């Protein structure tokens, strides 16, 4: 099956839907990082040294968290475009999880944030985990939003995806993301996600997703801070997902939602924000 390539008209749909409505976005900030600039939003009391930090997934950007910008009025909130994504600079380098983690840390330094609760969607989870491995003193807690905790179970399928991306990046990337949105009912949100994917440079997308083959990412070293996991029910997650994750994160609150897709925070924003807010309060993280 061939997937259509999304063009400027899709961006117009996304803009008109309000998903990317610039008038609703906070002020942009720019953090220096290895000679590049990282875009981020800094919302709330900037005198607070601790924050909730939202990390988007593969080929996403900070705007996909728009429904969470003002959902935590008692806390400082930061959402960023990872290096290579959104409006951040896109150098031609290898896009490892360590590079992404360091780009997040650059934002924390620029914003003068000492510690954070890291909310990682999809690829954002292994990035949050890498931050914990390299700077555990900065991690108050982690929220895993349908994010990877171990390698792809089907190596042949994964290798086929990488080969497809290298052969025809736009079509394969659109097909891969669209396969996770089949049951999504809001067409405007779906098109906004797909358009974001399509404007991410091919060399960024291919390099980033290729890193999932790195076995060192999936070591079973423990996460010794509170973790909230919110998964979307689906065939990708094996039956032992909770048990496996609990073996890594002993202080785990686990939820498997039935109904929403991989982008559950955009489909059920109130439920998502309420759950994160309750978790932060219950564990007294901020």
Buried (B, 14 or more C-beta within 10 A) or exposed (E): EEBEEBEEEBBEBBBEBEBBEEEEBBEEBBBEBEEBBBBBBBBBEBEBEBBBBBBBBBBBBBBBBBBBBEBBEEBBBBBBBBBBBBBBBBBEBEBBBBBBBBBBBBBBEBBEBEBBBBBBBBBBBBBBBBBBBEBEEBBBBBBBBBBBBBBBEEEEEBEEBBEBBEEBBBBBBBBBBBEBBEEBEBEEBBBBBBBBBBEBBBBBBBBBBBBBBEEEBBEEEEBEBBBBBBBBEBEBBEEEBBEBBBEBBEBBBBBBBEEBBBBBBBBBBEBBBEBBBEBBEEBEBB
